[in-house]
Amino acid sequence: MNQKKKKNNTTFYISLIISIAIALWGIVFRRGFASFADKLLAFLTTNFGWAYLLAMLVFVIFVIALAFSKYGKIKLGPDDSEPEYSTASWFAMLFGAGMGIGLVFWGVAEPISHFVHPDGVEPGSAEAANFAMKSSFMNWGIHPWASYGIIGLALAYFQFRKKKPGLISSIFIPLLGEERVNGPIGKLIDIFAVLATVAGVATSLGLGTLQINSGLNYLFKLPETRLVQLGIITVITVIFIWTAVSGIDKGIQVLGDINLYLALLLLVLTIVLGPTIKIINSFTNGAGQYINGFIKDSLHINTFGGNRWLNKWRLFYWAWWIAWAPFVGTFIARISKGRTIREFIGGVILAPALASMVWFASFGTMGIDLADQIGVEGLASIAKVPETALFRVFDYYPLSSVLSLIAVALLCTFFVTSANSATFVLGMLTSGGDLNPGNRRKVLWGIVQSLLAISLLFAGGLEALQTASVAAAFPFIFVMLFAIVSLMKALRQEKV
């Protein structure tokens, strides 16, 4: 018992010290932090872009193959276990934690950006529109959810079927043995998971703060200043810590359901009020291009010539999803007891990917369709400030104020959902895998996340946020690859 407590506290203190040190660095030495971030981003994307591309494709191939294998019928828990949450609430919670703010932030801004600054085709052309939709589908489709699924599936299997602690290190017991997992190697893996979670969620919180501020500016003329952004993070922090302390059943599940209803409302209004037929055509054509070029686009990187677009978009996203994998994977595992492996993969990977594609087809087409009214230059000016892009596009459509108000409400609920899920997970990861961590630890991690988000936001905006995600993600590539090996070793012992 004392050994376990000591191990828990070791992971907790080391993770906390490193997280606070990074936050203080970003606040006190803003220019130095931004400069270091830029250099690190350039180094990783230039020298290890291939590693991100290969790893993400491996994740996709593995989960799809596993779903169709004989192991697909194995339950994540005892053979007689049943799911704890309804399918709708389960999907709402995992989707809110996995994408959340990102979809609202980039739903309009990203397709427009690809349309006016495409890779290898003429800006503003029909080819650019096709490129924009295919790229958005690629960046937000199956790949990110596959990376979440690797950790989520392995962790759910070991913690519910094999009765191991809810720690990332538990996944590696078949490879390393219990003694090593409980030693320095296991601690190191769990510390990596904590740091990746903190940095990844801080990125999302920073993005969300910028867009909530721009939405409030549009609706109520609230100025877009650092002071206002600090106020937004403070208010949201109080709310998400409160809901995290309330637990999954009382706080997180209720907010997840609210997210789902608000997102569906905004999506339906967008399709009805926007260019409906073009949205349907865009989804159909984009899905065809996405499927047709899946392998080619998964591995595309220029050997001779520049990879500027790839570094800015695809590689950033791959790093961002990997940074989020320990957090989202741990949270999805926590809510997935009783589901089969096949059901897990369908619900965690295929369904959210399809939902993301519908989202981008709707909002992206709504933005690109304005090219006839305001020209490519007008769209380029909108794309320059992604946090205001959604509200500026809404201006050209009926009920713009209503759409903007729903969007701001959705941003706030997604903001809270991502943060309270992460706070709950950080409590688990630093409490020996306790499925219901103590409130004191959850409160402390909530404050640390917000402090890091503030420091990164003030240190240089989105570029510093991007870099934090890339840096945190890189070591976890290898953790996730070994997780596949370890899970398969365990599954081979099953009698199926």
Secondary structure in CASP SS format (residue, H / E / C, confidence):
PFRMAT SS
TARGET T0000
AUTHOR 0000-0000-0000
METHOD secondary structure of the structure
MODEL  1
M C 1.00
N H 1.00
Q H 1.00
K H 1.00
K H 1.00
K H 1.00
K H 1.00
N H 1.00
N H 1.00
T H 1.00
T H 1.00
F H 1.00
Y H 1.00
I H 1.00
S H 1.00
L H 1.00
I H 1.00
I H 1.00
S H 1.00
I H 1.00
A H 1.00
I H 1.00
A H 1.00
L H 1.00
W H 1.00
G H 1.00
I H 1.00
V H 1.00
F C 1.00
R H 1.00
R H 1.00
G H 1.00
F H 1.00
A H 1.00
S H 1.00
F H 1.00
A H 1.00
D H 1.00
K H 1.00
L H 1.00
L H 1.00
A H 1.00
F H 1.00
L H 1.00
T H 1.00
T H 1.00
N H 1.00
F H 1.00
G H 1.00
W H 1.00
A H 1.00
Y H 1.00
L H 1.00
L H 1.00
A H 1.00
M H 1.00
L H 1.00
V H 1.00
F H 1.00
V H 1.00
I H 1.00
F H 1.00
V H 1.00
I H 1.00
A H 1.00
L H 1.00
A H 1.00
F C 1.00
S C 1.00
K H 1.00
Y H 1.00
G H 1.00
K H 1.00
I C 1.00
K E 1.00
L C 1.00
G C 1.00
P C 1.00
D C 1.00
D C 1.00
S C 1.00
E C 1.00
P C 1.00
E C 1.00
Y C 1.00
S C 1.00
T H 1.00
A H 1.00
S H 1.00
W H 1.00
F H 1.00
A H 1.00
M H 1.00
L H 1.00
F H 1.00
G H 1.00
A H 1.00
G H 1.00
M C 1.00
G C 1.00
I H 1.00
G H 1.00
L H 1.00
V H 1.00
F H 1.00
W H 1.00
G H 1.00
V H 1.00
A H 1.00
E H 1.00
P H 1.00
I H 1.00
S H 1.00
H H 1.00
F H 1.00
V H 1.00
H C 1.00
P C 1.00
D C 1.00
G C 1.00
V C 1.00
E C 1.00
P C 1.00
G C 1.00
S C 1.00
A H 1.00
E H 1.00
A H 1.00
A H 1.00
N H 1.00
F H 1.00
A H 1.00
M H 1.00
K H 1.00
S H 1.00
S H 1.00
F H 1.00
M H 1.00
N H 1.00
W H 1.00
G C 1.00
I H 1.00
H H 1.00
P H 1.00
W H 1.00
A H 1.00
S H 1.00
Y H 1.00
G H 1.00
I H 1.00
I H 1.00
G H 1.00
L H 1.00
A H 1.00
L H 1.00
A H 1.00
Y H 1.00
F H 1.00
Q H 1.00
F H 1.00
R H 1.00
K C 1.00
K C 1.00
K C 1.00
P C 1.00
G C 1.00
L C 1.00
I H 1.00
S H 1.00
S H 1.00
I H 1.00
F H 1.00
I H 1.00
P H 1.00
L H 1.00
L H 1.00
G C 1.00
E H 1.00
E H 1.00
R H 1.00
V H 1.00
N C 1.00
G C 1.00
P H 1.00
I H 1.00
G H 1.00
K H 1.00
L H 1.00
I H 1.00
D H 1.00
I H 1.00
F H 1.00
A H 1.00
V H 1.00
L H 1.00
A H 1.00
T H 1.00
V H 1.00
A H 1.00
G H 1.00
V H 1.00
A H 1.00
T H 1.00
S H 1.00
L H 1.00
G H 1.00
L H 1.00
G H 1.00
T H 1.00
L H 1.00
Q H 1.00
I H 1.00
N H 1.00
S H 1.00
G H 1.00
L H 1.00
N H 1.00
Y H 1.00
L H 1.00
F H 1.00
K C 1.00
L C 1.00
P C 1.00
E C 1.00
T C 1.00
R H 1.00
L H 1.00
V H 1.00
Q H 1.00
L H 1.00
G H 1.00
I H 1.00
I H 1.00
T H 1.00
V H 1.00
I H 1.00
T H 1.00
V H 1.00
I H 1.00
F H 1.00
I H 1.00
W H 1.00
T H 1.00
A H 1.00
V H 1.00
S H 1.00
G C 1.00
I H 1.00
D H 1.00
K H 1.00
G H 1.00
I H 1.00
Q H 1.00
V H 1.00
L H 1.00
G H 1.00
D H 1.00
I H 1.00
N H 1.00
L H 1.00
Y H 1.00
L H 1.00
A H 1.00
L H 1.00
L H 1.00
L H 1.00
L H 1.00
V H 1.00
L H 1.00
T H 1.00
I H 1.00
V H 1.00
L H 1.00
G C 1.00
P C 1.00
T H 1.00
I H 1.00
K H 1.00
I H 1.00
I H 1.00
N H 1.00
S H 1.00
F H 1.00
T H 1.00
N H 1.00
G H 1.00
A H 1.00
G H 1.00
Q H 1.00
Y H 1.00
I H 1.00
N H 1.00
G C 1.00
F H 1.00
I H 1.00
K H 1.00
D H 1.00
S H 1.00
L C 1.00
H C 1.00
I C 1.00
N C 1.00
T C 1.00
F C 1.00
G C 1.00
G C 1.00
N C 1.00
R H 1.00
W H 1.00
L H 1.00
N H 1.00
K H 1.00
W C 1.00
R H 1.00
L H 1.00
F H 1.00
Y H 1.00
W H 1.00
A H 1.00
W H 1.00
W H 1.00
I H 1.00
A H 1.00
W H 1.00
A H 1.00
P H 1.00
F H 1.00
V H 1.00
G H 1.00
T H 1.00
F H 1.00
I H 1.00
A H 1.00
R H 1.00
I C 1.00
S C 1.00
K C 1.00
G C 1.00
R C 1.00
T E 1.00
I H 1.00
R H 1.00
E H 1.00
F H 1.00
I H 1.00
G H 1.00
G H 1.00
V H 1.00
I H 1.00
L H 1.00
A H 1.00
P H 1.00
A H 1.00
L H 1.00
A H 1.00
S H 1.00
M H 1.00
V H 1.00
W H 1.00
F H 1.00
A H 1.00
S H 1.00
F H 1.00
G H 1.00
T H 1.00
M H 1.00
G H 1.00
I H 1.00
D C 1.00
L C 1.00
A H 1.00
D H 1.00
Q H 1.00
I H 1.00
G H 1.00
V H 1.00
E H 1.00
G H 1.00
L H 1.00
A H 1.00
S H 1.00
I H 1.00
A H 1.00
K H 1.00
V C 1.00
P H 1.00
E H 1.00
T H 1.00
A H 1.00
L H 1.00
F H 1.00
R H 1.00
V H 1.00
F H 1.00
D C 1.00
Y C 1.00
Y C 1.00
P C 1.00
L C 1.00
S H 1.00
S H 1.00
V H 1.00
L H 1.00
S H 1.00
L H 1.00
I H 1.00
A H 1.00
V H 1.00
A H 1.00
L H 1.00
L H 1.00
C H 1.00
T H 1.00
F H 1.00
F H 1.00
V H 1.00
T H 1.00
S H 1.00
A H 1.00
N H 1.00
S H 1.00
A H 1.00
T H 1.00
F H 1.00
V H 1.00
L H 1.00
G H 1.00
M H 1.00
L H 1.00
T C 1.00
S C 1.00
G C 1.00
G C 1.00
D C 1.00
L C 1.00
N C 1.00
P C 1.00
G C 1.00
N H 1.00
R H 1.00
R H 1.00
K H 1.00
V H 1.00
L H 1.00
W H 1.00
G H 1.00
I H 1.00
V H 1.00
Q H 1.00
S H 1.00
L H 1.00
L H 1.00
A H 1.00
I H 1.00
S H 1.00
L H 1.00
L H 1.00
F H 1.00
A H 1.00
G H 1.00
G H 1.00
L H 1.00
E H 1.00
A H 1.00
L H 1.00
Q H 1.00
T H 1.00
A H 1.00
S H 1.00
V H 1.00
A H 1.00
A H 1.00
A H 1.00
F H 1.00
P H 1.00
F H 1.00
I H 1.00
F H 1.00
V H 1.00
M H 1.00
L H 1.00
F H 1.00
A H 1.00
I H 1.00
V H 1.00
S H 1.00
L H 1.00
M H 1.00
K H 1.00
A H 1.00
L H 1.00
R C 1.00
Q C 1.00
E C 1.00
K C 1.00
V C 1.00
END
